[in-house]
Amino acid sequence: MRFAEQWSWCTVDAIRDVAPTIREIVLRPDQPPIAPYPIGSHINVVVLVDGQPMRRCYSLVGERACDLYRIAVRLAPNSRGGSRGMWNLQAGMRIEISNPTSLLDIDWARQNYCLIAGGIGITPIIGIASALQRRNIGVQLHYAVKSHADAAYLDELSTMLGDRLIVHASDQGTQIDLPASFRALPDDAITIICGPMRMLEAARRAWNEAGRTPSDLRFETFGSSGLFPTAEFRVRLKHTDAELVVPQNRSMLDVLNEAGFDVMSDCQRGECGVCAIDVVSIEGQIDHRDVFFSAQQKQGSRKICPCVSRAVGTVTVDTLYRPEAI
């Protein structure tokens, strides 16, 4: 597996609100210094959700420090409960985290980058922008927010990028024109985007329609983002009588594994596709929250990434589990 996890303990060093619904949490590991890790990395944390330990994933903010990790958590009313648990943390509390990992591949030989962030998607973008600028690589950042007040780290980014930072605030009627932005890029430009699913899908369509190289559009995702509100749904297992309930605060992957229908997984962010399983039928609709499958594959809904994707109604899947013959 690409993501070989190692877990360790940290102490919550400091907490501050960087926007009305975004809280920065600084973690101090028990055993510094922190080993080098790629720009745009994320960590998994164990957080209490309704009194139960759950695993959640958060991007690291900024470039690497030798003794601290910075993450930022948006208080999301329609999430699976992880954000509420993280917002309950206080300075001095203890929390278990994984080692940082990343799927983003920064090509330092390229001279032009376009960065796009939607809301809390700014968290991994800050470190990427800083590293690119420090290496004198051309970079422009489009930051889409509901309002300037909701734009976390706006002062830090303005100081860093100046007029290369373009803020698109929906309350002011400004919206990023993805087709025009992509057409204006130099031929060798790479775009990195992190934001809600609708933004990611729109960017992928605009990128392909612009005739640009697919591998030059790169994603950083957050799996709580979907086309439908996060709600309870049911999963039936082919070749069994089992019907499982996936609560709002659990993933389908967790529920399947806990029930003994083991599914292999790796990134658990909807990026690698290792956990993908067959969809036999759907009574309702699948909410594909991955960026592994193409738009055409999602429309067909023949497979699902249970680490992040969900359903509205009931979905029947085949995990290749077969009950033993009696």
Buried (B, 14 or more C-beta within 10 A) or exposed (E): EEBEBEEEEBBBBEBEEBBEBBBBBBBBBEEEEBEEBBBBBBBBBBBBBEEEEBBBBBBBBBBBBEEBBBBBBBBBEEBBBBBBBBBEBEEEEEBBBBBBBBBBEBEEEBBBBBBBBBBBBBBBBBBBBBBBBEEEBBBBBBBBBBEEEBBBBBEBBBEBBEEBBBBBBEEEEEEBEBBEBBEEBEEBBBBBBBBBBEBBBBBBEBBBEBEBEEEBBBBBBBBBBBBBEBBEBBBBBBEEEBEBEBBBBBBBBBBBBEBEBEBEBBBBBBBBBBBBBEBBEBEEBBBBBBBBBEEEBBEEBEBBBBBBBBBBEBBBBBBEBEEEEE
